[in-house]
């Protein structure tokens, strides 16, 4: 059976995070002390957003991140 677009995206995102040194975990197996960067899978609910910025980006990205967070619908 072929992957759904969501399954393909999840597989690719997990691989990218792992390649960048993040530890990807399921919510039920959460261990925030497992490593420096921990990404948590939450089934079908937006729990956060990762926004990458180039090295040397001026501060102030917190306000932009807050706008992203405000737009997430976590029901």
Number of C-alpha atoms within 10 A of each C-alpha: 3 6 9 9 9 10 11 12 12 13 12 12 13 19 14 12 15 15 10 10 13 17 18 19 17 12 12 9 9 14 13 13 8 12 12 9 14 18 19 18 18 13 9 8 11 13 14 14 11 8 9 6 9 6 6 6 8 8 7 8 12 9 10 10 15 11 11 14 15 9 9 13 9 11 6
